[in-house]
Amino acid sequence: PTPFSTVCNSFVIFPPPLSMVVNLTFMHIDGAGKRLTHLDFSSNQLTAIPKSVGLLKYKLQFLDFSSNLIHRLPDSICKLKVLEEFYLKGNRLTKLIARMNAMVSLMVLDISYNEIAEVPHEVLNLAAAVAGFVLITVGNPVSSQDIEEQIKALARRTSSVVRPSVDMFSAYRIDQSMSK
């Protein structure tokens, strides 16, 4: 295992040598990382996201834990109110946290290629309510078609129009329409 800690550091983004860490299995974030805006730990062997990630709630805008071995999300992830992009592609997640709807700045959620059988209603509400929201679900037991239909139904109730984006990743882009 290669432990890594941000203790006594003032990183805004990790220096290149740290961003090339391979096979990371443990990570601790303390208050010193409060100024981080982008955090990318994709393609490692992390089995969990540290609860301390919630300490980054004031600045973190981009978070990528794709291609790891993560089984579940910590509740503290919901504290990331300014997070705009969250990538969890290619892990071992079986469910999402319903309280993720508290992540009010979230615009991109990539949960593709996991083991998710159901997306919580609260997360679908967020997708339907936020103009331009992109939800990527391909490669999960949950049906992308069912997700699309649920988001469309929710969007109709909230006066939004859903237009699936044109790509190969089952991403859904949600656009607000003004109707009176």
Phi and psi restraints in degrees (value plus and minus 20) as a CYANA .aco file:
   2 THR   PHI    -133.9   -93.9
   2 THR   PSI      73.4   113.4
   3 PRO   PHI     -92.6   -52.6
   3 PRO   PSI     128.4   168.4
   4 PHE   PHI    -160.9  -120.9
   4 PHE   PSI     115.9   155.9
   5 SER   PHI    -155.2  -115.2
   5 SER   PSI     125.1   165.1
   6 THR   PHI    -113.3   -73.3
   6 THR   PSI      -5.8    34.2
   7 VAL   PHI     -74.6   -34.6
   7 VAL   PSI     110.3   150.3
   8 CYS   PHI      41.5    81.5
   8 CYS   PSI       9.7    49.7
   9 ASN   PHI    -138.6   -98.6
   9 ASN   PSI     139.2   179.2
  10 SER   PHI    -146.7  -106.7
  10 SER   PSI      27.4    67.4
  11 PHE   PHI     -86.7   -46.7
  11 PHE   PSI     118.8   158.8
  12 VAL   PHI    -118.6   -78.6
  12 VAL   PSI     -64.8   -24.8
  13 ILE   PHI    -154.0  -114.0
  13 ILE   PSI     132.7   172.7
  14 PHE   PHI     -91.3   -51.3
  14 PHE   PSI     119.6   159.6
  15 PRO   PHI     -80.7   -40.7
  15 PRO   PSI     131.6   171.6
  16 PRO   PHI     -68.5   -28.5
  16 PRO   PSI     -64.4   -24.4
  17 PRO   PHI     -80.2   -40.2
  17 PRO   PSI     -55.9   -15.9
  18 LEU   PHI     -93.1   -53.1
  18 LEU   PSI     -52.0   -12.0
  19 SER   PHI     -92.0   -52.0
  19 SER   PSI     -29.9    10.1
  20 MET   PHI    -121.7   -81.7
  20 MET   PSI      -8.1    31.9
  21 VAL   PHI     -81.0   -41.0
  21 VAL   PSI     111.2   151.2
  22 VAL   PHI    -133.5   -93.5
  22 VAL   PSI     124.3   164.3
  23 ASN   PHI      43.4    83.4
  23 ASN   PSI      16.4    56.4
  24 LEU   PHI     -85.8   -45.8
  24 LEU   PSI     111.4   151.4
  25 THR   PHI    -138.6   -98.6
  25 THR   PSI     -34.6     5.4
  26 PHE   PHI    -167.3  -127.3
  26 PHE   PSI     123.2   163.2
  27 MET   PHI    -166.9  -126.9
  27 MET   PSI     117.0   157.0
  28 HIS   PHI    -143.9  -103.9
  28 HIS   PSI     114.2   154.2
  29 ILE   PHI    -138.7   -98.7
  29 ILE   PSI     107.5   147.5
  30 ASP   PHI    -134.0   -94.0
  30 ASP   PSI    -190.9  -150.9
  31 GLY   PHI     -78.8   -38.8
  31 GLY   PSI     -41.0    -1.0
  32 ALA   PHI     -85.8   -45.8
  32 ALA   PSI     -41.2    -1.2
  33 GLY   PHI    -109.9   -69.9
  33 GLY   PSI      -7.4    32.6
  34 LYS   PHI     -83.0   -43.0
  34 LYS   PSI     -35.6     4.4
  35 ARG   PHI    -115.7   -75.7
  35 ARG   PSI     -20.6    19.4
  36 LEU   PHI     -83.7   -43.7
  36 LEU   PSI     115.5   155.5
  37 THR   PHI    -130.1   -90.1
  37 THR   PSI     -47.2    -7.2
  38 HIS   PHI    -150.5  -110.5
  38 HIS   PSI     112.8   152.8
  39 LEU   PHI    -157.4  -117.4
  39 LEU   PSI      99.4   139.4
  40 ASP   PHI    -147.0  -107.0
  40 ASP   PSI      88.3   128.3
  41 PHE   PHI    -140.3  -100.3
  41 PHE   PSI      17.8    57.8
  42 SER   PHI     -90.9   -50.9
  42 SER   PSI     136.5   176.5
  43 SER   PHI      39.2    79.2
  43 SER   PSI      28.7    68.7
  44 ASN   PHI    -144.3  -104.3
  44 ASN   PSI    -177.2  -137.2
  45 GLN   PHI    -145.4  -105.4
  45 GLN   PSI      14.4    54.4
  46 LEU   PHI     -87.0   -47.0
  46 LEU   PSI     114.8   154.8
  47 THR   PHI    -121.2   -81.2
  47 THR   PSI     -30.6     9.4
  48 ALA   PHI    -173.3  -133.3
  48 ALA   PSI     133.5   173.5
  49 ILE   PHI    -113.2   -73.2
  49 ILE   PSI     109.0   149.0
  50 PRO   PHI     -84.2   -44.2
  50 PRO   PSI     122.1   162.1
  51 LYS   PHI     -78.0   -38.0
  51 LYS   PSI     -49.4    -9.4
  52 SER   PHI     -85.8   -45.8
  52 SER   PSI     -27.3    12.7
  53 VAL   PHI     -81.2   -41.2
  53 VAL   PSI     -44.5    -4.5
  54 GLY   PHI     -82.7   -42.7
  54 GLY   PSI     -39.5     0.5
  55 LEU   PHI     -87.5   -47.5
  55 LEU   PSI     -36.0     4.0
  56 LEU   PHI    -111.4   -71.4
  56 LEU   PSI      -0.3    39.7
  57 LYS   PHI     -85.3   -45.3
  57 LYS   PSI     -37.3     2.7
  58 TYR   PHI    -112.8   -72.8
  58 TYR   PSI     -41.5    -1.5
  59 LYS   PHI    -148.1  -108.1
  59 LYS   PSI     -48.5    -8.5
  60 LEU   PHI     -83.9   -43.9
  60 LEU   PSI     101.2   141.2
  61 GLN   PHI    -132.1   -92.1
  61 GLN   PSI     -43.4    -3.4
  62 PHE   PHI    -154.6  -114.6
  62 PHE   PSI     106.6   146.6
  63 LEU   PHI    -158.3  -118.3
  63 LEU   PSI     102.4   142.4
  64 ASP   PHI    -148.1  -108.1
  64 ASP   PSI      92.9   132.9
  65 PHE   PHI    -138.6   -98.6
  65 PHE   PSI       8.6    48.6
  66 SER   PHI     -83.9   -43.9
  66 SER   PSI     133.0   173.0
  67 SER   PHI      36.1    76.1
  67 SER   PSI      32.9    72.9
  68 ASN   PHI    -145.2  -105.2
  68 ASN   PSI    -177.7  -137.7
  69 LEU   PHI    -143.9  -103.9
  69 LEU   PSI      12.6    52.6
  70 ILE   PHI     -94.0   -54.0
  70 ILE   PSI     109.2   149.2
  71 HIS   PHI    -116.2   -76.2
  71 HIS   PSI     -53.8   -13.8
  72 ARG   PHI    -169.8  -129.8
  72 ARG   PSI     138.6   178.6
  73 LEU   PHI    -116.8   -76.8
  73 LEU   PSI     122.0   162.0
  74 PRO   PHI     -95.7   -55.7
  74 PRO   PSI     128.1   168.1
  75 ASP   PHI     -78.1   -38.1
  75 ASP   PSI     -49.9    -9.9
  76 SER   PHI     -82.7   -42.7
  76 SER   PSI     -36.5     3.5
  77 ILE   PHI     -81.1   -41.1
  77 ILE   PSI     -48.6    -8.6
  78 CYS   PHI     -91.1   -51.1
  78 CYS   PSI     -30.2     9.8
  79 LYS   PHI     -99.0   -59.0
  79 LYS   PSI     -29.7    10.3
  80 LEU   PHI     -99.5   -59.5
  80 LEU   PSI      56.7    96.7
  81 LYS   PHI     -90.8   -50.8
  81 LYS   PSI     -44.0    -4.0
  82 VAL   PHI    -123.6   -83.6
  82 VAL   PSI     -16.3    23.7
  83 LEU   PHI     -84.9   -44.9
  83 LEU   PSI     107.7   147.7
  84 GLU   PHI    -124.3   -84.3
  84 GLU   PSI     -54.8   -14.8
  85 GLU   PHI    -150.2  -110.2
  85 GLU   PSI     107.7   147.7
  86 PHE   PHI    -153.4  -113.4
  86 PHE   PSI      95.0   135.0
  87 TYR   PHI    -132.3   -92.3
  87 TYR   PSI     100.3   140.3
  88 LEU   PHI    -147.5  -107.5
  88 LEU   PSI      -0.4    39.6
  89 LYS   PHI     -77.0   -37.0
  89 LYS   PSI     117.3   157.3
  90 GLY   PHI      50.1    90.1
  90 GLY   PSI      23.9    63.9
  91 ASN   PHI    -135.6   -95.6
  91 ASN   PSI    -175.2  -135.2
  92 ARG   PHI    -143.9  -103.9
  92 ARG   PSI      11.3    51.3
  93 LEU   PHI     -87.4   -47.4
  93 LEU   PSI     118.3   158.3
  94 THR   PHI    -130.5   -90.5
  94 THR   PSI     -37.3     2.7
  95 LYS   PHI    -176.1  -136.1
  95 LYS   PSI     142.2   182.2
  96 LEU   PHI    -127.1   -87.1
  96 LEU   PSI     144.7   184.7
  97 ILE   PHI    -108.8   -68.8
  97 ILE   PSI     107.1   147.1
  98 ALA   PHI     -78.0   -38.0
  98 ALA   PSI     -54.6   -14.6
  99 ARG   PHI     -91.5   -51.5
  99 ARG   PSI     -16.8    23.2
 100 MET   PHI     -81.9   -41.9
 100 MET   PSI     -36.2     3.8
 101 ASN   PHI     -86.2   -46.2
 101 ASN   PSI     -30.9     9.1
 102 ALA   PHI     -96.4   -56.4
 102 ALA   PSI     -31.1     8.9
 103 MET   PHI    -103.2   -63.2
 103 MET   PSI      53.2    93.2
 104 VAL   PHI     -87.1   -47.1
 104 VAL   PSI     -36.7     3.3
 105 SER   PHI    -116.0   -76.0
 105 SER   PSI     -24.0    16.0
 106 LEU   PHI     -81.8   -41.8
 106 LEU   PSI     108.3   148.3
 107 MET   PHI    -139.4   -99.4
 107 MET   PSI     -45.9    -5.9
 108 VAL   PHI    -152.2  -112.2
 108 VAL   PSI     105.5   145.5
 109 LEU   PHI    -150.1  -110.1
 109 LEU   PSI      90.2   130.2
 110 ASP   PHI    -126.2   -86.2
 110 ASP   PSI      85.7   125.7
 111 ILE   PHI    -134.3   -94.3
 111 ILE   PSI       1.9    41.9
 112 SER   PHI     -84.3   -44.3
 112 SER   PSI     132.7   172.7
 113 TYR   PHI      34.9    74.9
 113 TYR   PSI      32.7    72.7
 114 ASN   PHI    -142.9  -102.9
 114 ASN   PSI    -174.9  -134.9
 115 GLU   PHI    -144.8  -104.8
 115 GLU   PSI      17.4    57.4
 116 ILE   PHI    -103.3   -63.3
 116 ILE   PSI     101.6   141.6
 117 ALA   PHI    -116.5   -76.5
 117 ALA   PSI     -38.1     1.9
 118 GLU   PHI    -173.0  -133.0
 118 GLU   PSI     116.2   156.2
 119 VAL   PHI    -118.8   -78.8
 119 VAL   PSI     105.7   145.7
 120 PRO   PHI     -76.3   -36.3
 120 PRO   PSI     124.0   164.0
 121 HIS   PHI     -74.7   -34.7
 121 HIS   PSI     -57.8   -17.8
 122 GLU   PHI     -82.9   -42.9
 122 GLU   PSI     -57.4   -17.4
 123 VAL   PHI     -90.7   -50.7
 123 VAL   PSI     -58.5   -18.5
 124 LEU   PHI     -84.8   -44.8
 124 LEU   PSI     -57.6   -17.6
 125 ASN   PHI     -80.6   -40.6
 125 ASN   PSI     -62.4   -22.4
 126 LEU   PHI     -80.6   -40.6
 126 LEU   PSI     -65.5   -25.5
 127 ALA   PHI     -81.6   -41.6
 127 ALA   PSI     -58.3   -18.3
 128 ALA   PHI     -96.0   -56.0
 128 ALA   PSI     -48.8    -8.8
 129 ALA   PHI    -108.7   -68.7
 129 ALA   PSI     -40.5    -0.5
 130 VAL   PHI    -120.9   -80.9
 130 VAL   PSI      98.5   138.5
 131 ALA   PHI     -82.9   -42.9
 131 ALA   PSI     109.2   149.2
 132 GLY   PHI      63.9   103.9
 132 GLY   PSI     -16.9    23.1
 133 PHE   PHI     -82.3   -42.3
 133 PHE   PSI     116.4   156.4
 134 VAL   PHI    -139.3   -99.3
 134 VAL   PSI     101.7   141.7
 135 LEU   PHI    -137.4   -97.4
 135 LEU   PSI     100.7   140.7
 136 ILE   PHI    -131.3   -91.3
 136 ILE   PSI      97.6   137.6
 137 THR   PHI    -144.1  -104.1
 137 THR   PSI     -20.4    19.6
 138 VAL   PHI     -76.6   -36.6
 138 VAL   PSI     126.8   166.8
 139 GLY   PHI      63.2   103.2
 139 GLY   PSI      -0.3    39.7
 140 ASN   PHI    -137.9   -97.9
 140 ASN   PSI     139.9   179.9
 141 PRO   PHI     -81.6   -41.6
 141 PRO   PSI     -47.0    -7.0
 142 VAL   PHI     -87.0   -47.0
 142 VAL   PSI     118.8   158.8
 143 SER   PHI     -97.0   -57.0
 143 SER   PSI     103.5   143.5
 144 SER   PHI     -80.8   -40.8
 144 SER   PSI     -54.2   -14.2
 145 GLN   PHI     -86.4   -46.4
 145 GLN   PSI     -61.9   -21.9
 146 ASP   PHI     -82.5   -42.5
 146 ASP   PSI     -62.2   -22.2
 147 ILE   PHI     -80.3   -40.3
 147 ILE   PSI     -66.6   -26.6
 148 GLU   PHI     -80.0   -40.0
 148 GLU   PSI     -64.5   -24.5
 149 GLU   PHI     -84.6   -44.6
 149 GLU   PSI     -60.7   -20.7
 150 GLN   PHI     -84.3   -44.3
 150 GLN   PSI     -62.7   -22.7
 151 ILE   PHI     -85.4   -45.4
 151 ILE   PSI     -61.7   -21.7
 152 LYS   PHI     -80.6   -40.6
 152 LYS   PSI     -64.4   -24.4
 153 ALA   PHI     -82.8   -42.8
 153 ALA   PSI     -64.0   -24.0
 154 LEU   PHI     -85.2   -45.2
 154 LEU   PSI     -59.9   -19.9
 155 ALA   PHI     -84.6   -44.6
 155 ALA   PSI     -58.6   -18.6
 156 ARG   PHI     -82.0   -42.0
 156 ARG   PSI     -57.8   -17.8
 157 ARG   PHI     -90.4   -50.4
 157 ARG   PSI     -43.8    -3.8
 158 THR   PHI    -128.3   -88.3
 158 THR   PSI       0.6    40.6
 159 SER   PHI      38.9    78.9
 159 SER   PSI      15.9    55.9
 160 SER   PHI    -130.8   -90.8
 160 SER   PSI     135.5   175.5
 161 VAL   PHI    -131.8   -91.8
 161 VAL   PSI     111.2   151.2
 162 VAL   PHI    -121.3   -81.3
 162 VAL   PSI     107.1   147.1
 163 ARG   PHI    -146.4  -106.4
 163 ARG   PSI      86.8   126.8
 164 PRO   PHI     -77.2   -37.2
 164 PRO   PSI     114.2   154.2
 165 SER   PHI     -92.1   -52.1
 165 SER   PSI     134.4   174.4
 166 VAL   PHI    -111.3   -71.3
 166 VAL   PSI      76.9   116.9
 167 ASP   PHI    -178.7  -138.7
 167 ASP   PSI    -199.4  -159.4
 168 MET   PHI    -117.7   -77.7
 168 MET   PSI      -9.4    30.6
 169 PHE   PHI    -132.1   -92.1
 169 PHE   PSI      -1.9    38.1
 170 SER   PHI      31.2    71.2
 170 SER   PSI      24.6    64.6
 171 ALA   PHI    -112.7   -72.7
 171 ALA   PSI     121.0   161.0
 172 TYR   PHI    -138.0   -98.0
 172 TYR   PSI     100.3   140.3
 173 ARG   PHI    -120.5   -80.5
 173 ARG   PSI     108.7   148.7
 174 ILE   PHI    -127.0   -87.0
 174 ILE   PSI     104.4   144.4
 175 ASP   PHI    -137.6   -97.6
 175 ASP   PSI     110.0   150.0
 176 GLN   PHI     -92.9   -52.9
 176 GLN   PSI     125.7   165.7
 177 SER   PHI    -147.2  -107.2
 177 SER   PSI     124.8   164.8
 178 MET   PHI    -112.9   -72.9
 178 MET   PSI      96.1   136.1
 179 SER   PHI    -150.4  -110.4
 179 SER   PSI     112.4   152.4
